[in-house]
Amino acid sequence: MPYRSSRRASLRLAQLVTGVPWITCAPELGSTKSIAAKILTRLGDELQTLALWPDFEARVDQIADCLESDPNRIDYGQHRRALATWSMPDEHRRALTAGIPRLRRLHERADADVGTVLTFRQVTQGHYVHSPTIRARSRGAARAALVGKLGPLMAGDLRKERLRLHHRVTAYADHIAEACDQHGCRDPLLLSQDAMRLTGRSLEHLGDEG
């Protein structure tokens, strides 16, 4: 239910901002109208059963009021647009996985799309399935293989080497997000160069202090 709640809240917020029907906002949030309809139906049934629908709407309205007055709010829509054709340069992937012995295979022969999806997920704060990289793959073996590689790196109880990589990717994604905020949608290569400039240090140790 928490996931459906957050997605429904996002749709409601988009509706308040745009003034158009909430389901029409789904594509702008990286979803589809059909998925949004399912979320509403399932969550709606649960909230109606618990008589919590009015409370849910009121809380979302409070969030909207806070966002409207917040000068530091983040435009995640811009982040998604900026990363629509971006992919992590292979040298960045290799640097982020360097010096982590038990991730040697990820360092030497990893699918470059893994880093791209993990970064997209962090920069946009969205679900990984909405990544253009995932969507570009068919629903067959290629997509399943990529999702299989992502799973162990997105678990909620990451430890040791995977947790270390998570800290690095998070720090890297923060710089990508900062580049998005500073320059908006621009050439994907320039976006990566901006991120490198903003780090001010080598990627091999980025985030290790976390």
C-alpha positions in Angstrom: 0.0 0.0 0.0 2.8 2.6 0.7 3.9 2.4 -3.0 0.4 2.9 -4.3 -0.1 5.7 -1.8 2.9 7.6 -3.0 2.0 7.2 -6.6 -1.6 8.3 -6.0 -0.3 11.2 -4.0 1.9 12.2 -6.9 -0.9 12.0 -9.3 -3.1 14.2 -7.1 -0.3 16.7 -6.7 0.1 16.9 -10.5 -3.6 17.4 -10.9 -3.5 20.3 -8.5 -0.7 21.9 -10.4 -2.0 21.4 -13.9 -5.7 21.6 -13.4 -6.2 18.6 -15.7 -7.7 15.2 -14.8 -5.3 13.3 -12.6 -5.1 10.3 -14.9 -3.9 12.6 -17.7 -0.9 13.5 -15.5 0.4 9.9 -15.5 2.8 10.2 -18.5 4.4 13.3 -17.0 5.1 11.3 -13.9 6.8 8.5 -15.9 3.8 6.2 -15.7 1.0 5.2 -18.0 -2.7 5.9 -17.8 -3.5 2.2 -17.4 -1.1 1.8 -14.5 -2.4 4.9 -12.9 -6.0 3.6 -13.2 -5.0 0.4 -11.5 -3.3 2.3 -8.6 -6.4 4.4 -8.1 -8.7 1.4 -8.1 -6.7 -0.6 -5.7 -5.9 2.2 -3.3 -9.4 3.6 -3.6 -11.0 0.4 -2.5 -8.6 0.1 0.5 -9.2 3.7 1.6 -12.9 3.5 1.1 -13.0 0.3 3.3 -11.1 2.1 6.0 -13.0 5.4 5.6 -9.7 7.2 5.0 -10.2 8.7 1.6 -11.0 12.3 2.9 -8.0 12.2 5.2 -5.8 11.1 2.3 -7.0 13.9 0.1 -6.5 16.4 2.9 -2.9 15.3 3.6 -2.0 15.6 -0.1 -3.5 19.1 -0.2 -1.3 20.0 2.8 1.8 18.7 0.9 0.8 20.8 -2.1 0.6 23.9 0.1 4.1 23.2 1.5 5.6 22.7 -1.9 4.1 25.8 -3.3 5.8 27.9 -0.6 9.1 26.0 -0.8 11.7 27.9 -2.9 14.0 24.9 -2.9 11.5 22.4 -4.4 13.0 20.0 -7.0 11.7 19.7 -10.6 11.8 16.0 -11.0 10.0 16.3 -14.3 13.0 18.2 -15.6 15.3 15.5 -14.3 13.4 12.8 -16.2 13.5 14.9 -19.4 17.2 15.6 -19.0 17.9 11.9 -18.6 15.6 10.7 -21.4 18.6 9.8 -23.7 21.4 9.8 -21.1 23.5 6.8 -20.4 26.3 6.3 -18.0 29.7 6.5 -19.8 31.6 3.2 -19.5 34.6 4.9 -17.9 32.3 6.2 -15.1 30.9 2.7 -14.5 34.3 1.2 -14.3 35.5 4.0 -11.9 32.4 3.6 -9.7 33.0 -0.2 -9.3 36.8 0.1 -9.0 38.4 -1.2 -5.8 35.5 -3.3 -4.7 37.0 -6.8 -5.0 33.8 -8.8 -4.7 32.2 -6.8 -7.5 35.0 -7.6 -10.0 32.7 -9.1 -12.6 30.5 -5.9 -12.4 33.7 -3.9 -12.9 35.0 -6.0 -15.8 32.0 -7.2 -17.8 29.0 -5.4 -16.4 26.0 -4.4 -18.5 26.5 -0.6 -18.9 22.7 -0.2 -18.6 22.8 -1.2 -14.9 24.6 2.0 -13.9 22.3 4.0 -16.2 19.1 2.7 -14.5 20.4 3.0 -11.0 21.4 6.6 -11.6 18.0 7.4 -13.3 16.2 5.9 -10.3 18.2 8.0 -7.9 18.1 11.3 -9.8 14.3 11.1 -10.6 13.3 9.4 -7.3 11.0 7.3 -9.5 10.5 3.6 -10.0 13.2 1.9 -12.0 10.8 0.4 -14.5 10.1 3.9 -15.8 13.7 4.3 -16.9 13.9 4.8 -20.7 16.6 2.1 -20.6 14.2 -0.4 -19.2 11.4 0.7 -21.6 13.7 0.4 -24.6 14.1 -3.3 -24.0 11.5 -5.7 -25.1 9.5 -7.7 -22.4 11.5 -10.8 -23.3 14.8 -12.2 -22.2 16.8 -8.9 -22.6 14.6 -7.0 -20.2 14.5 -9.9 -17.7 18.2 -10.2 -17.8 18.7 -6.5 -17.0 16.1 -6.6 -14.2 17.8 -9.7 -12.8 21.1 -7.8 -12.5 19.4 -4.8 -10.9 17.6 -6.7 -8.2 20.5 -7.5 -5.9 21.7 -3.8 -6.2 18.3 -2.4 -5.2 17.5 -4.6 -2.2 16.4 -2.9 1.0 19.1 -4.6 3.1 22.3 -3.9 1.1 25.5 -4.7 2.9 29.3 -4.6 2.5 30.3 -4.3 -1.2 26.8 -3.6 -2.5 26.2 -1.0 0.1 29.5 0.6 -0.8 28.5 0.7 -4.5 25.1 2.1 -3.5 26.8 5.0 -1.7 29.0 5.7 -4.7 26.1 5.7 -7.2 24.0 7.9 -4.9 26.8 10.5 -4.7 27.3 10.3 -8.4 23.6 10.7 -9.0 23.5 13.7 -6.8 26.0 15.4 -9.1 24.0 14.4 -12.2 20.9 15.9 -10.5 22.8 19.1 -9.7 23.9 19.3 -13.4 20.3 18.9 -14.4 19.2 21.7 -12.1 22.0 24.0 -13.4 21.7 23.4 -17.1 18.4 21.6 -17.6 18.1 19.4 -20.7 21.3 19.4 -22.7 23.5 17.0 -24.6 23.9 13.8 -22.6 27.6 13.8 -22.9 27.8 17.3 -21.6 25.6 16.3 -18.7 28.1 13.6 -17.8 31.0 16.1 -18.1 29.1 18.5 -15.8 28.7 15.8 -13.2 32.4 15.0 -13.3 33.3 18.7 -12.9 30.9 19.1 -10.0 32.4 16.1 -8.1 35.8 17.8 -7.8 37.3 14.4 -7.1 37.9 10.9 -8.6 34.9 8.6 -8.9 36.9 5.7 -7.5 36.3 7.0 -3.9 33.1 9.0 -4.4 30.7 8.3 -1.6 33.0 5.9 0.3 32.8 8.1 3.3 29.1 7.2 3.5 
